[in-house]
Amino acid sequence: MTSSSPPKPSQETELPQAVEETEETEETTDDLVDKLESRRVVPLRHPWRWVASAVVLVLLAQAAHALTTNDAFQWDAFGYWFTRPVVVEGLLLTLQLTGLSAVFGLLGGIVLALMRLSRNPVLQSVAWAYIWLFRSIPLIVLLLFLANITALYATLSLGVPFGPSFVEFSANDLLSFYMVAVLGLSLNEAAYAAEIVRSGIISVDQSQLEAASALGLPKGRQYRRIILPQATRAIIPAYANQLIGLLKGTSVVYITSLLELFGVVQSQASINSGQIIPLLMVGTIWYIVLTSLLSVVQYYLERYFSRGALRTVPPTPFQRLRSRLRTTGVAR
């Protein structure tokens, strides 16, 4: 017996069927496209965003209304005191204290951070003890202790340790109120800056250190050329926040009889008892202005140091505004 297979359809028969199916598919696709084009695209609704925006705007309007209509703020007295020479002198003293303490504190923090990262157990222990101690002592207590250090040491000297002294100084002459404020703020700042710098250094990828060591670069050059430039990007946001805290922290130095911005406001409020609120508003507005300026500097520093980490540098607020205005003009 011989088995016979079913006859296969010829190629001439398959070709017309494929053409017909293709035409039907094209017609179906065209119909779907026409239907989709005829429908109006409805954007995704976000009603709760509008609700939240309305609530925030109402609260802002109430706050603005309360500030402008309440006579207790005495805005005429605020305008009188805002640029008075005594207030400007206190403001300049605040800037001096902030600048000097920030520089000395950052330098001390870098040294302490490197000591903590050292393989020397003595340096590690000393740095850890310093950070632990000065982060534990409140700033106001530290300033009071330094202001009364003359009760413990009437004279300070330079000489051989545990031996004779070559030069002696009177503690009262050396530790003025200004020096006490700068010293106290710097010691306190160094403890916090050390942890900020250390966190930035350890955030650098370990492979960078391995590559630098493989190239035979000295340890100091590794930190200067490779580690610190990359760590700076992580250090800037945290230290800028710490610097703003330092700016506001200068307000406690009035306990050493040093009249910076808050000290001037407090002393003038005690003399002019009927103008306490406007004087407090003077100090508040000046602190807001200084903090805003520091925030602007922080933004541009972060933008500058992000050039090697991001493909495109984010636009500045002025560039974004210009782009939106240009887009609005084109749309019109």
Secondary structure, DSSP 8 states (H G I E B T S, - for coil): ----------HHHHHHHHHHHHHHHHHHHHHHHHHHHHS-------HHHHHHHHHHHHHHHHHHHHHHH-GGG-HHHHHHHHT-HHHHHHHHHHHHHHHHHHHHHHHHHHHHHHHHHSS-HHHHHHHHHHHHHHHHS-HHHHHHHHHTGGGT-SEEEEESTTS-EEEEEEHHHHS-HHHHHHHHHHHHHHHHHHHHHHHHHHTS-HHHHHHHHHTT--HHHIIIIIIHHHHHHHHHHHHHHHHHHHHHHGGGGGGGT---HHHHHHHHHHHSGGGHHHHHHHHHHHHHHHHHHHHHHHHHHHHHHTTTTSSS----HHHHHHHHHHHHHHH-
